[in-house]
């Protein structure tokens, strides 16, 4: 598994969160993301039923 994870490279696995601002400067930025890639599936805020423009429930998306 270690050879398949750890860096962003072609052929490796990664779960990603796309935030518009830097969450390292303000962790609250993770409350408002554009999309999540989890298990090779893309979850877009615009396509998520019941999601509003200010909050994307990452726990629900990952379930």
N, C-alpha and C positions, 0 to 999 in steps of 0.2 A: 504493500500500500504506500509506503514512503516514497517509492519511485514515481507514483502517480499523483502526488500532492506536494504542497510546500511552496511552489512558485507558479506564476501565471505563464504557461508555455503551451504551445500546440501539443495536444495529446495528453495533457494532464487534466485532472478533475478540479473544479472550483465552484463554490457557491459564491455569488456576488450580490452586492447591494449597490444600487446606483443612486447616490444622493447628489443633490445640486450644489451643496456646500460641504465644507470640510468637517466631518464629524470628529476629527482629532482636535479641532479648535472648540467645538461645541457639540457634545454628545447628543443633544436634543435634535440635531439635524437628522438623526436616524428615525425620528418620528414622521418625517416627511420625505419619502423616497419616490423615485419615478418607477423603478421596477426592481424585481428580485429574480435572480437565477438560482434555482435550487434543484438539484438532481437533474440537470440538463433541461429543465422546464422553465420558461420565462413567465413570470407573473407581473403584468403591467397594472398599475393603479387604475388606468382608464377602463380596463376589462374586468376588474374585481367587483362583483356584486356587493352593493352596500358600502363600498369604500367611499370616503369623501376626499376632497382635494387636499385636505390638510393632514390626513393620517392614513397610513397603509399598515394594516395589522400583519406584521411579519410572522407572528406565531400562527395565525390562521393560514397564511400563504404557504408556510412550510409543512402544514399538517397534511 
